[in-house]
Amino acid sequence: MARIGWIGLGVMGGPMAGHLANAGHEVAVYNRTRSKANAWVEEYATGRVAETPRAAAAGAEFVFSCVGDDNDVRAVTVENDGAFAAMTSGSIFVDCTTASASVARELAGAAEVEGIGFLDAPVSGGQAGAENGALTVMVGGDRAVFERAVPVVDCFARKVTRIGDAGAGQTAKMVNQICIAGLVQGLAEGINLTAKAGLDVPTVMEAISEGAAGSWQMTNRWETMSKGEYDFGFAVDWMRKDLSIAIAEARRVGAAVPVGALVDQFYGEVQQMGGGRWDTSSLLKRMAG
């Protein structure tokens, strides 16, 4: 069992840290809103609340973060009271935030100077995946560091894959989000056409779900979408943040992502409708009203 520091207890980070605690690891937690950290310790009846990221990292063999964006990751690692200041040589920092590949490479370099291992390890699977310990984890970083971290990451993951060196995990997550955006938009258009044509949505979805059109999104979201229910995890606001990172990286490397860019605009329309906290399947709402 390992000594672990965990930074960020949102809808993803809270249950992910909980799986580590349930596995028997010793977990110190930090969250900007102290009440969330207190509630986490009470829920899991273990661990301790840390006042700062640095305090959470003190004495830890592994430190995880799951925060908002590039600036948040820098804040909890290298800025005042950041975790790196308390970490010892040979310890490992695992960032599960969806952030840019450039900040991953930046922090991997800073960690190397301190003798710290660093992995960018964004996750996919949404709130349900986090709660069920069934996340897909895409990892960038040194292979030896990755192999040391895998047994711990496995506590909240269904699949853990090293993609390449620092930044590769974040780039793979960008690919993931671009693919999801296209799938959800296609599903929204299909459901909308079905309804407008006067066909029975359940009959059509069940007929095509086992064929080439089938996907996780179709299996898990067509019914809630057709009912106008959009309270199932990953929010539009978060998706737009992720897509902005993906589109910027695509421009940097000269890759065309026209569908991703268009769907990002559609999500902007959903935000204007007041749906920033609706889940990503709400693309149907902008068409169906």
C-alpha positions in Angstrom: 0.0 0.0 0.0 1.2 3.5 -0.9 1.1 6.9 0.7 -0.8 9.1 -1.7 -1.6 12.8 -2.0 -4.7 13.7 -4.0 -5.5 17.2 -5.3 -8.9 18.0 -6.6 -12.2 16.4 -5.4 -14.7 17.3 -8.1 -17.2 14.9 -9.7 -14.3 12.9 -11.2 -11.5 13.4 -8.6 -13.6 12.6 -5.6 -14.6 9.0 -6.6 -11.2 8.4 -8.1 -9.5 9.2 -4.8 -12.1 7.1 -3.1 -11.1 4.0 -5.1 -7.6 4.4 -3.9 -8.8 4.7 -0.3 -11.0 1.6 -0.7 -8.0 -0.3 -2.0 -6.2 0.4 1.3 -3.9 3.2 0.2 -3.2 6.0 2.7 -4.6 9.1 1.1 -4.2 12.8 2.0 -6.7 15.1 0.1 -6.6 18.7 -0.8 -9.4 20.7 -2.4 -9.8 24.5 -2.9 -13.2 24.3 -1.2 -12.3 22.8 2.2 -15.8 21.5 2.8 -15.4 19.0 -0.1 -12.3 17.6 1.5 -13.9 17.3 4.8 -16.9 15.6 3.2 -14.6 13.2 1.4 -12.8 12.1 4.6 -16.1 11.6 6.3 -17.6 9.6 3.4 -14.6 7.2 3.1 -13.9 7.2 6.9 -10.1 7.4 6.1 -7.4 9.8 5.1 -6.6 13.3 6.2 -7.4 16.8 4.9 -4.4 18.8 3.7 -4.4 22.6 3.8 -2.4 23.0 0.6 -1.2 20.9 -2.3 2.2 21.0 -0.8 0.9 19.5 2.5 -1.0 16.8 0.6 2.2 15.9 -1.2 4.4 15.8 1.9 5.7 12.2 2.4 3.7 10.8 -0.5 5.1 8.3 -2.9 2.4 9.2 -5.5 0.6 12.5 -5.9 -2.4 12.8 -8.2 -4.2 15.9 -9.5 -7.6 16.2 -11.2 -8.3 19.9 -11.5 -9.6 22.4 -14.1 -7.1 23.6 -16.7 -3.5 24.5 -17.4 -3.4 27.3 -14.9 -4.9 25.1 -12.2 -2.3 22.4 -12.9 0.6 24.9 -12.6 -0.9 26.3 -9.4 -1.0 22.9 -7.7 2.5 21.9 -8.8 5.0 24.7 -9.2 3.4 27.8 -7.8 3.3 28.8 -4.1 2.5 25.9 -1.9 2.6 23.6 -4.9 3.1 19.9 -4.6 6.5 19.7 -6.3 8.1 21.6 -3.4 7.3 18.8 -0.9 7.9 15.8 -3.2 11.1 13.8 -2.7 13.3 12.4 -5.4 11.8 9.2 -6.9 8.2 10.1 -6.1 5.7 10.4 -8.9 3.2 13.0 -9.9 0.2 11.9 -12.0 -1.9 14.6 -13.5 -5.4 13.3 -14.5 -6.6 16.8 -15.6 -7.5 17.3 -19.2 -5.0 20.0 -20.1 -2.7 20.9 -23.0 0.1 18.8 -24.1 2.4 21.8 -23.8 1.8 22.2 -20.1 2.4 18.5 -19.6 5.8 18.8 -21.3 6.5 21.9 -19.3 5.8 20.3 -16.0 7.5 17.1 -16.9 10.7 19.1 -17.4 10.2 20.9 -14.1 9.7 17.6 -12.3 12.8 16.1 -13.9 14.9 18.9 -12.5 13.7 17.9 -9.0 14.1 14.2 -9.6 10.4 13.6 -9.7 8.6 11.4 -12.1 5.7 13.0 -14.0 2.9 11.4 -16.0 0.1 13.2 -17.9 -2.8 10.8 -17.5 -6.1 12.3 -18.6 -9.1 10.0 -18.3 -12.3 9.1 -20.2 -15.5 7.5 -19.0 -17.2 10.4 -17.4 -18.7 10.6 -13.9 -20.1 7.0 -14.1 -16.7 5.7 -15.1 -15.1 7.5 -12.1 -17.7 6.2 -9.7 -17.5 2.6 -11.0 -13.7 2.5 -11.2 -13.9 1.9 -14.9 -12.1 4.8 -16.5 -9.9 4.7 -19.6 -6.5 6.3 -18.8 -4.2 7.7 -21.6 -0.7 8.3 -20.3 2.3 10.2 -21.4 5.7 9.9 -19.8 8.7 7.8 -19.1 8.0 4.0 -19.5 9.7 3.1 -16.2 7.7 5.7 -14.3 4.6 4.5 -16.0 5.2 0.9 -15.0 5.6 1.9 -11.3 2.4 3.9 -11.4 0.1 1.4 -13.1 -0.7 -0.7 -10.1 -2.0 2.4 -8.3 -3.8 3.9 -11.3 -5.5 0.5 -11.8 -7.6 1.1 -8.7 -9.8 3.5 -10.6 -9.3 2.3 -14.2 -10.6 -0.3 -16.6 -7.8 0.3 -19.1 -4.4 2.1 -18.7 -2.3 2.7 -21.8 1.0 4.5 -22.2 0.7 6.4 -25.4 4.3 7.9 -25.6 6.5 10.5 -24.0 5.3 13.6 -22.0 2.3 15.2 -23.6 1.2 12.1 -25.5 -1.5 11.3 -23.0 -3.1 14.7 -23.4 -2.9 14.5 -27.1 -4.7 11.2 -27.1 -7.4 12.7 -24.9 -7.8 15.4 -27.5 -8.4 12.7 -30.1 -10.9 11.1 -27.8 -12.9 14.3 -27.4 -12.9 15.0 -31.2 -14.2 11.5 -31.8 -16.9 11.9 -29.2 -18.1 15.2 -30.5 -18.7 13.8 -34.0 -20.5 10.7 -32.6 -22.8 12.7 -30.4 -23.7 15.1 -33.2 -24.4 12.3 -35.5 -26.6 10.6 -33.0 -28.5 13.9 -32.3 -29.1 14.3 -36.0 -30.3 10.7 -36.4 -32.7 11.0 -33.5 -34.0 14.3 -34.7 -34.6 12.9 -38.3 -36.3 9.9 -36.9 -38.7 12.0 -34.9 -39.4 14.6 -37.6 -40.1 11.7 -40.1 -42.7 10.4 -37.8 -40.9 7.1 -37.0 -40.8 5.5 -33.6 -37.4 6.5 -32.0 -37.0 3.3 -29.8 -37.8 1.1 -32.7 -35.3 2.8 -35.0 -32.5 3.0 -32.4 -32.9 -0.6 -31.4 -32.9 -1.7 -35.0 -29.6 0.1 -35.9 -27.7 -0.1 -32.6 -26.4 -3.6 -33.3 -25.2 -2.7 -36.8 -22.4 -0.5 -38.1 -24.0 2.7 -36.6 -23.8 1.3 -33.1 -21.6 3.0 -30.4 -21.4 3.5 -26.7 -23.1 6.9 -27.1 -26.0 5.3 -28.9 -26.4 2.4 -26.5 -26.2 4.6 -23.4 -27.7 8.0 -24.5 -30.4 7.6 -27.2 -33.1 7.0 -24.7 -32.3 9.9 -22.3 -31.7 12.2 -25.3 -35.1 11.4 -26.7 -36.7 12.2 -23.4 -34.9 15.5 -23.1 -32.9 14.4 -20.1 -29.4 15.9 -20.0 -28.1 15.3 -16.5 -25.7 12.4 -17.0 -22.2 13.5 -16.2 -19.7 15.4 -18.5 -20.9 18.9 -18.9 -21.0 21.1 -22.0 -18.8 23.7 -20.3 -16.1 21.1 -19.8 -16.4 19.7 -23.3 -15.9 23.2 -24.8 -12.8 23.6 -22.7 -11.5 20.3 -24.0 -12.4 21.0 -27.6 -10.7 24.4 -27.5 -7.5 22.6 -26.4 -7.9 20.0 -29.2 -8.6 22.6 -31.9 -5.6 24.7 -30.8 -3.3 21.6 -30.9 -4.7 20.6 -34.3 -3.8 24.1 -35.7 -0.3 23.8 -34.2 0.4 20.5 -35.9 -1.5 21.3 -39.1 -4.3 18.8 -38.7 -7.8 19.6 -40.0 -10.7 19.1 -37.5 -13.6 20.7 -39.3 -16.3 18.5 -37.6 -14.8 19.1 -34.2 -14.7 22.9 -34.8 -18.3 22.9 -36.0 -19.6 20.8 -33.1 -17.7 23.2 -30.7 -19.8 26.0 -32.2 -23.0 24.0 -31.7 -22.0 23.5 -28.0 -21.6 27.3 -27.8 -25.2 27.6 -28.9 -26.2 25.1 -26.2 -24.4 27.3 -23.7 -26.4 30.3 -24.9 -29.6 28.3 -24.3 -28.5 28.0 -20.7 -27.2 24.5 -21.0 -23.6 24.9 -19.9 -24.1 22.3 -17.2 -26.2 19.9 -19.3 -24.3 16.8 -20.4 -22.8 16.6 -23.9 -25.7 14.6 -25.3 -27.7 17.9 -25.2 -26.7 18.6 -28.8 -30.1 17.3 -29.7 -31.7 20.1 -27.6 -30.5 22.9 -30.0 -32.3 21.0 -32.9 -35.4 19.7 -31.2 -36.1 22.7 -29.0 
